[in-house]
Amino acid sequence: MLANLMASAGMSDAEWAVYWTILAICLIVIFLAAAFAIILVLFQKSNSDGIQGITASSETFYGKNRGRSIESKLKKWSWIVLGVIGALAIVAYIVQVMYKA
């Protein structure tokens, strides 16, 4: 069945191996990046205060800036990981179009 599929696509054995290797690598990295993005987003602090706004807690200047710097790093890495997911999705699409033609 695989030989029939390869013959109908007009690919040699080497092209078929390269095609599936590139797609497999892209999909595995997309899966890992998506899992990492979920973890990064879950670690980010919510924008709403919720019930914490009722209590009067005093924070030091260091505590406020430390939290903001960690939040900014998490936000930056979230955007980077999501950009990697988008770029790899485009690469996987281009590989499929290139080898199907």
Secondary structure by P-SEA (a helix, b strand, c coil): caaaaaaaacccaaaaaaaaaaaaaaaaaaaaaaaaaaaaaaacccccccccccccccccaaaaaaaaaaaaaaaaaaaaaaaaaaaaaaaaaaaaaaaac
